[in-house]
């Protein structure tokens, strides 16, 4: 999960102020990139935890929040 979080954060571009910890790693365009090989399993686990959560939602902010929670919890 830490590796997944790092790859999501690592897309930040200082010049354009785009990318970064935005949860975009959950999209096929991102996780199918060669540098992100193997993350589909971690993303499936995150999706499963959303389904098992009492507050589960398919809303994008919730999904981004879940990836960002991984960022925070593994970096503490």
C-alpha positions in Angstrom: 0.0 0.0 0.0 2.9 2.4 0.7 4.2 1.8 -2.7 0.8 2.5 -4.2 0.5 5.7 -2.2 4.0 6.8 -3.3 3.2 6.3 -7.0 0.0 8.3 -6.6 1.9 11.2 -4.9 4.9 10.9 -7.3 2.9 12.3 -10.2 3.0 15.9 -8.9 4.3 18.4 -11.4 5.5 21.6 -9.7 5.3 23.7 -12.9 1.7 22.8 -13.8 0.5 22.2 -10.2 -1.1 19.0 -11.4 -1.0 15.4 -10.2 0.0 14.4 -6.7 -2.0 12.7 -4.1 -5.4 12.8 -5.9 -6.3 9.1 -6.0 -5.8 8.9 -9.8 -3.8 5.8 -9.4 -7.1 3.9 -9.2 -7.8 4.5 -12.9 -6.7 2.0 -15.5 -4.8 4.7 -17.4 -2.6 5.1 -14.3 -2.2 1.6 -12.9 -1.6 0.1 -16.4 1.5 2.2 -16.9 4.6 0.0 -16.8 6.0 1.9 -13.7 2.8 1.0 -11.8 2.8 -2.7 -12.6 1.2 -4.9 -9.9 -0.9 -2.1 -8.3 -4.2 -3.5 -9.5 -4.2 -6.0 -6.6 -3.8 -3.2 -4.1 -6.5 -1.1 -5.8 -8.8 -4.1 -5.7 -8.2 -4.4 -2.0 -9.0 -0.7 -1.6 -12.2 -1.2 -3.6 -13.1 -4.2 -1.4 -12.6 -2.1 1.8 -15.0 0.5 0.3 -17.6 -2.1 -0.2 -17.2 -3.4 3.3 -17.3 0.0 4.9 -20.6 1.2 6.4 -20.1 4.5 4.7 -19.2 3.0 1.3 -19.8 5.2 -1.7 -18.8 5.2 -5.3 -18.2 9.0 -5.1 -14.8 10.0 -6.4 -13.9 12.1 -3.3 -14.4 9.1 -1.1 -12.1 7.0 -3.3 -9.5 9.7 -3.4 -9.9 9.9 0.4 -9.2 6.2 0.7 -6.0 6.4 -1.3 -5.0 9.5 0.7 -5.7 7.7 4.0 -3.2 5.1 2.8 -0.7 7.9 2.2 -1.2 9.2 5.7 -1.4 5.9 7.6 1.7 4.5 6.1 3.8 7.6 6.4 3.1 8.2 10.1 
